[in-house]
Amino acid sequence: MTDTKKFDFNQTIQKLDKSNVLGSIESLADQVKHAWESTQNIEFKPTAEIKNVVVSGMGGSGLGPDVIKNLFKKELKIPFEVINSYNLPGYVNQNTLVLLSSYSGTTKETLSCATQAQEKNAQIMVITSGGNLAQLVRENNYPAYIIDPKHNPSNQPRMAIGYSIMGCIGLLSKTKIISIDKKQIDEIITTILCVDEKCRVNVSLENNQAKLLALELIDRRPVLIASEFLTGAAHVATNQFNENAKYFVDYKTIPEINHHLLEGLSLPKSNATNHVFVFINSKLYDFRNQKRFRLTQQVVEKKNIDALAINLEMTNKFTQVFELITLMSYTNFYLAMLEGIDPAPIPTVDWFKDQLKK
């Protein structure tokens, strides 16, 4: 590993970031604005009462729906489920809204769910940039957001997170299942730009939270700890760490881990040297969970495992979600640079997909 005190991020980015993943990170606010504006003219007329929602999406295309499920949990009046597999639940029928999410439009699992949704006479909406799903929209005139990914120069689905989240929000808002207004959209965009300003490449190491956090994570297995409305955002971060930095990162939720994982910290003994826990703190959590965060960090530290704390500063749950996503997007990108990795290619995943085709 290069001496991090003398590490030249600019030079390394020019050398490694051949697909401009950084450009996609820097364009997150533009993605949000573009997706919101593009979904405003979409029309949806239910054919029956919608009693539940099922979203089908894999990998990067499943991140937006998971953010929404956790962000709007208290506002949702009907069941909302995200499916990351080939099959829809048995309860899907004409009273189910099935939202099919695939950036490429060719995801096998999502296409399988599309066929089942039609067979079950479900009500269907689509978010995609093309492929088989776009063809399905043209053939059936389904309400759809066809992404024009001009603000995702890397063309990586996981880096189209602004399109994914806001595209799904825009579609679902047309059904009245969730509600969000222009003021909230503007606050989200302002938040992204604020974090962006603090984490950009030209911000020095000592003043750049994302660079400093990346340095703390080198050669360790990070475990992100989140709760409530930030669970989906932690999922986004984990996915990007896995694919961009090629790091084995996982996320866990409070209070669930307090009922089992605390005992699992003792062994193997290598936990103390291999792991680092990153506690994502928010003053907007239920006060009982805030206490659990403090106590859980104490337990982790007593087990001699390093613990870091990220204290989110924005004032509402919508802005904190995007505060976290923006910060972590920069962090996993800088970690890839520190490890000397081009963040765009995913050769192992590509190999796996090729083997499935045989």
SEMINU-339141 format. One record per residue (C-alpha): residue in one letter; x, z, y. Coordinates in steps of 0.1 Angstrom, whole numbers, plus 2048, in hexadecimal, padded with zeros to 3 digits. Example, Ala and Ser with C-alpha at 12.3 -4.5 7.8 and 13.67 -1.06 7.14 Angstrom:
% SEMINU-339141
A87B84E7D3/S8898477F5/
This chain:
% SEMINU-339141
M800800800/T80C7F7823/D81581483A/T7F381A849/K80182886A/K810805871/F7F47F1861/D7EA7D2876/F7C57CD870/N7C37AE886/Q7DF79C873/T7D27A6851/I7AE79A85A/Q7BB778864/K7CE776843/L7B378382B/D79077E83A/K78E75A831/S767759830/N76276D850/V75178B841/L75B79D861/G746783874/S72878D860/I72D7B2867/E7317AA88C/S71179688B/L6FA7B187D/A6E77B689E/D6E27908A0/Q6D579087D/V6BB7AB885/K6B079A8A4/H6AE778894/A69B784875/W68279888A/E67B77A8A1/S678762884/T65E776872/Q64677B88F/N63375A88A/I62E75F864/E60A76485A/F5FD77783C/K5D9778831/P5D3790813/T5BD7827F7/A5B47A57EC/E5BB7C97F6/I5E07D17F2/K5E37F17DE/N6097F07D6/V6287DD7DF/V6447D17C8/V6647C27D5/S67A7AE7BE/G69E7AB7C9/M6C17AD7BA/G6E37B77C9/G6E47B07EE/S6C17A27EE/G6B47C37E1/L6C47D87FC/G6AC7D2818/P68D7DB804/D69E7FB7F9/V6A680481D/I6827FE826/K674813808/N688831814/L68582C839/F65F828839/K65884181D/K643858832/E63083C842/L628828823/K60482E818/I60781B7F7/P62181A7DB/F6408067E3/E6587FD7C7/V6787E97C6/I6807D77A5/N6A47CF79C/S69D7BD77B/Y68C7A076A/N6697AF766/L64D7BB77D/P63B7DB775/G61C7D975F/Y6057E477B/V60B7C5790/N5EB7B2796/Q5D67A17B2/N5D87C17C6/T5FF7C17C6/L6147B17E1/V6347A47D1/L65079D7E9/L66A7867D9/S68D78B7E9/S6AA7757E1/Y6C37697FB/S6CE74B7E6/G6AB7457D8/T6BA7407B5/T6BD7647A8/K6B1763784/E6A1786784/T68D77F7A4/L68275D797/S67676E777/C66278678C/A6547697A0/T646759781/Q63677A776/A628780798/Q61675E796/E60A765773/K5FC78777E/N5EB77779C/A5FE78E7B4/Q6007877DA/I6227797E1/M63A7797FF/V65E76B7FE/I67E771811/T69A758809/S6B273F818/G6AA7237FF/G6AD71A7DB/N69071D7C1/L67E7377D5/A67C7217F4/Q66E7057DD/L65571E7D0/V64A7257F4/R6467007FC/E6316FA7DC/N61A7187E1/N61A71D807/Y624742803/P62A757822/A650757824/Y66E75D83A/I687741833/I6A874F841/D6BD739857/P6DD74D852/K6EF741871/H6FA765878/N70976A855/P729755857/S737763836/N717758824/Q71977680E/P6F6784805/R7027A8809/M70E7A082D/A6EB792836/I6DE7B6837/G6CF7B2859/Y6BB79484D/S6B17A682E/I6A57C683E/M6947B885D/G68779984A/C6757B0831/I6697C784E/G65C7A9860/L64979B842/L63B7BD838/S6307C585C/K6197A6859/T6077B783D/K6027D7851/I6137EA835/I62E7F684D/S6307F6873/I64C7F288B/D64C7E78AF/K6637D38C7/K6707F38D7/Q67D7FF8B5/I68D7DE8AE/D69F7E08D0/E6AB8038C8/I6B97F78A6/I6CC7DB8B7/T6DA7F28D1/T6E680A8B6/I6F87EF8A3/L7097E38C2/C7138068CB/V72380D8A9/D7327EA8AA/E7437F18CB/K7548108BC/C75E80089B/R76A7DD8A4/V78D7D289B/N79A7D58BE/V7927FA8BF/S7B280E8B7/L7B5821897/E7B48448A6/N79383B8B8/N78382789C/Q76D83B884/A76A81F86B/K790819868/L79683F865/L77C84284A/A78B825837/L7AD835837/E79D855829/L78E84180C/I7AD82F7FF/D7B58337DA/R79784A7D5/R7748477C7/P75C84E7E3/V73A85D7DD/L7228597F9/I7088757FD/A6E886D810/S6C4878810/E6A186D81A/F69F84F831/L6C484882F/T6C4843809/G6BF81D80C/A6DB81B826/A6F282D80F/H6E98147F4/V6F37F780C/A714808813/T71B80D7EE/N7137E87E6/Q72A7DC802/F7477F37F7/N7447E67D4/E7447C27DD/N7597C17FD/A7737DB7F6/K7707D87D0/Y76E7FE7CF/F75C8137B6/V7458257CF/D7258367C6/Y7098487D9/K6F58677D0/T6D88787E0/I6CF89B7EB/P6BC8AF7DF/E6BE89E7BD/I6E38A47B7/N6DF8C97BD/H6CD8CC79C/H6E88BE786/L7078AE796/L7158CF7A4/E71E8DA780/G72E8B8779/L7488BC794/S75E8D277F/L76A8B9766/P77D8A4761/K7988B5775/S7A1894784/N78289679A/A7968AA7B3/T7AF88E7B8/N79A86F7B2/H77A8767C5/V77087A7EA/F74D8837F4/V73F875814/F722889821/I70B875838/N6FC88F84E/S6DD88C864/K6CA8A487A/L6AB890871/Y6AB89C84C/D6938B6841/F6A28D784B/R6A38E2827/N6B88C381E/Q6CF8CA83C/K6D78EC82C/R6DC8DC80A/F6F68C481A/R70A8E1828/L7098F4807/T7118D57F2/Q7308CE807/Q73B8F2802/V7378EE7DC/V74B8CD7DC/E7678DD7F0/K7688FC7D9/K76E8E37BD/N78D8D77D0/I77D8B57D6/D7828A67F8/A7628A480E/L75D89082D/A73F892845/I72F876859/N718884874/L70086A87F/E6F886B8A4/M6DA8548AA/T6B98628B3/N6A085589A/K6A084A875/F69F82587C/T6BE826892/Q6D183D87B/V6CB82585E/F6DC80A871/E6F682187F/L70182985C/I6FF80584F/T7157F886C/L72F814869/M73280F843/S7337E9846/Y7527EC85C/T761807846/N75F7F4825/F76D7D5837/Y78B7E9844/L7907F8822/A7927D5813/M7AC7CC82D/L7C17EB825/E7C07E1800/G7CA7BE808/I7AA7AF7FB/D795791807/P7737A2808/A75E783802/P7657777DF/I75578A7C2/P7677797A4/T75C79378A/V73778F793/D73B769794/W74B76A772/F72F77F764/K715767771/D72774A762/Q72875B740/L702761742/K6FC73C746/K70F733726/
